[in-house]
Amino acid sequence: MTVNSTLYLDEIVQAQKRGEPGGIASICSAHPMVLETVFQHAQKHQAVVLIESTCNQVNQFGGYTGMTPLDFVAYVGGMADRLGFPPERLILGGDHLGPSVWQREPAESAMAKSFQLVRDYVTAGYSKIHLDASMKLGDDPAGRLRTETSARRAAEMAKVAEQTFMESGGALAPRFVIGTEVPIPGGAQEVEEQLQVSDVQDTRQTIETTRRAFYDLGLQAAWERVIAVVVQPGVEYGVDFVIDYQRDLAKALSKFIEDQPVIYEAHSTDYQRPIALRQMVEDHFAILKVGPALTFAFREVVFALAMIEDELFPKPERSDLIDILDQAMMARPGYWEKYYPGDANAQAIARKYSFSDRSRYYWPDTAVQTALHKLFANFRDRAIPLTLLSQYLPTQFENVRNGLICNDSHAIIQDKLFALLDIYQTAVNP
C-alpha cells in the first residue's frame, strides 16, 4: 500500500550538501494512536512521514508486535488510507535489519535469517533499509568483531535487497543506511555525564570498508544509494536521565561528513531540547529517530486522565488503567526487567514513569486495552471539569480555555502529541 517516496530522502541529502539544513523525523512506533496523530500532524503541515520498524519489532517470525513486514505495511498503509493521507508522502523504513535477533546463533544460520528478513522487507515495499551487522554472532572469534566482517555481512544483505527489488519490478530502488550507534537500542541503563561521540577515523573506516565490501560484490550502483551512516552524536536517555547534545563535542564529526556524499542518521534523539534538535540538523544529523518519547507523552496524558477519572467516578466505575497496566507488566516482566535496576520501589516507579518507557510494549495487552476503552467511555459523555484539567494537564487546560482544542479526551491526547511533533517539525524544517 505504501508508495516509495525515496526521492525525498535524496533531496534531503542534496540540500544538506548545498548547505541547506533540512531533515526528516523518523517515527519508530507501532502504537495506533501515536501513528494516527503522526499522520494528522503531517497532514496539517503537508509533510512527508517516515515510519520505521525494527528487526525485533517486525520480522518474518512476527517480532514482538506479531507482525511480519507485509502485515506492518498493510497496518500502516490501511491507517493512512482511512485518514486520507496521501500515499506518495509515506516512506517506510527498516531499522537495524540484520542478525541482531539471532546473534546467539552461528553466523551461517543467523545470516540466512537476516537475508530472509531483508528480502521480506523489500518485498513488502519498505524503501529505506538500515543494514546493521555490527554484532558478534555465536561462532565468531573472541574479541572485537572486525569492521571488515560487519561490512561484508552488510554488503551481502544489500545484495539480497538489490536482487529482491529487481525481481519485484518496483519503481524506485531502496535507499540504504549503514553503521550503528554505540549504546544498545532502547536507551542506556547507566547514567553517564556524556557519551563518547563517534570517532572521525572510525566513521571514515566504516564508510570506506563498507564501500569496498559493496564494490567487491559488484554493488557499485547500490552504493550510490547509500544515503546515511549511523553514528553516535553524544545523545542518549535512560530510566530517569537524558544526555543532551553538545555540538562542540561533535564538531569534528560534523565537519568530516561535509566532504562525504552521505549524511548522518541519529538514533535515540528522544527528549532532546528543541534547540539541540535544531543544532543536530544543522550539524548534518539530518535523520532524527524518535519513538519512546511519543509513547511516553501518550502515557503521561492517559495517566493524567486516569487520575482525573479517580476524582470523578466511584471505584466500581473506574477503569483502573494505571493498576491494570502495571499488573500486565508484572505478569510478563521480560520487556522491562533487565532495563530497570534497583529495589522493588525503584522498579515500580520506573515501570510507570521511565524515559525508557518499557510500558509501550504492554498497550496491546487485552486487559490494558479494555481498561483504556473504559477510560475513554467514561469521558465520552462527561466533560472534564476545568479545575481538574488545570490540575493535571495545565497546558491542555490553557489550550481549551483559549479555544484551540475541544474539551475532549482524544483532542487532549492529540494536543499533547502534537506539541512534541511540532518540536521535530521545526527542527527538520527551518
Secondary structure, 3 states (H helix, E strand, C coil): CCCCCHHHHHHHHHHHHCCCCCCEEEECCCCHHHHHHHHHHHHHHCCCEEEEEECCCECCCCCCCCECHHHHHHHHHHHHHHCCCCHHHEEEEEEEECHHHHCCCCHHHHHHHHHHHHHHHHHHCCCEEEECCCCCCCCCCCCCCCHHHHHHHHHHHHHHHHHHHHHHCCCCCCEEEEECCCCCCCCCCCCCCCCCCCCHHHHHHHHHHHHHHHHHCCCHHHHCCEEEEEECCCCEECCCCEECCCCCCCHHHHHHHCCCCCEEEECCCCCCCHHHHHHHHHCCEEEEEECHHHHHHHHHHHHHHHHHHHHHCCHHHCCCHHHHHHHHHHHCHHHCHHHCCCCHHHHHHHHHHCCCCHHHHHCCCHHHHHHHHHHHHHHHCCCCCHHHHHHHCHHHHHHHHCCCCCCCHHHHHHHHHHHHHHHHHHHHCC
